[in-house]
């Protein structure tokens, strides 16, 4: 580097940075103040020519992942810039390791002159030994500012989490932020209705994929699109399609979220320190849970029932959205693995058997002889449950409960609300189309973009119309169905017992069934028998 | 009539190796639903002999119950709410 070479013209980049997150004093560090200071400093430096001015507004100095700094470094690599001027060292960076690497290694190696005006540092001037010592310390102190703020923010957030305050950027689907207290969640009646449906359908034996499909056909907006419709400034880099649809994964996220039971759970993931932005998942034992901080959408019983159902290894065939009756409930007592369902043809008839998967793969691994026919098993399990209900159910209480259940009219109301939402969505879409046309007329967007966006919106409107049609059909079916209540409930009311074995009955009353052999099974119920209570009297 | 202790002993019976002919078939048990619940349970246990191990047709069934406060009524309400 030609240190005392006056003839050499330096091609300089001015670098300016300001960030509230860093605790910058906004006035002394404002962009215009930094600019004035640097420009006046350069007035009597004829050897330096200003090539570019790079500004990072609102970027923390902790990371070097800043657009302007990246552009400047690429200019340096190309050779169009060989001098960097900043107001002080902390403008260039607050990460002492990275800052030190640039100032002490990379810049000298690449022949770049670095000037930090207020710190009195200029790499072109001869440095005394004490100056060499001071720079790393200054970098370290600049770094400490960020560390200090990070510690304060983290501890503040932790106190809030422990108190059960919701500190997420957006309330989760099903809730709004309370208007009185932004840290509290309040039920959003429309979205909560969808959350309840998702849990019910899961208990009824639908697969996550099946639930997603049903929601999409009904035209119910996915959580992301719903946020957009509410006008929230939500953005994500994960979105692949122009309109986000429900998927098995988004249904799963809802089914697994315990916040719906009224328990606040936060701190599921965090970054290791303020310098690393990547977030890591924390073990469940470290999550911060506070019970009863907000109104539940799902009862704890239902949530844990769904949790149990999700833990069971089940699959549905590609063209079927519902689970088979015993999916995930049957275990081979010999190897404790799930049993598989196999239709077996015999003459013109097909018989369905459940058999041990391990034994089918390798006879040496499991010697259980637990093949059992579906019809026989279904009939016997039904019989046992019917006797249990006859013996230990308090029928008057159940009949009162049934009478308190919402009738079909409630379902009609639900559909009405959904249609209303769709209509809102439709007018929003129409409004966007008008705005788009105005933008096109004013020349803000070109014809190509206008046509592309317009067809997007038109497609959206068409989908909304389809969904409204399906919802109207559903409404019509509900009204014209002379039974006021669900078939299963009607049947229960009439027989004072269950009449057939269905997936929700099994899911609610039986945890699992171990098949010991084709003549012996072990049934695990989900409730107490109340036998001993009778005997203690 | 069984004592609570004897009832607990019955839970421990192993279905493997038990002679099916020594077990009562649950289909033969008649339950009078007009009786109050506790009497119904007592009557059921009297007839079935072992409420934890019985048969249903040609199938031997062992019943296992969890240690919980949740009753059958709670579960039925849950079922009826979700259908």
Interface residues (C-beta under 8 A of the other chain):
Chain A: X199 X200 X203 X204 X299 X301 X302 X305 X376 X379 X380 X383 X384 X387 X388 X389 X390 X391 X392 X393 X394 X395 X397 X398 X401 X402 X405 X486 X488 X489 X492 X496 X502 X504 X505 X508 X509 X511 X516 X519 X520 X521 X522 X523 X524 X525 X526 X527 X528 X529 X530 X531 X532 X533 X534 X535 X536 X537
Chain B: X2 X3 X4 X7 X8 X15 X16 X20 X26 X27 X29 X31 X33 X37 X38 X40 X41 X42 X44 X45 X51 X56 X57 X58 X59 X60 X61 X62 X63 X64 X65 X66 X67 X68 X69 X70 X71 X72 X73 X74 X75 X76 X77 X78 X79 X80 X81 X82 X83
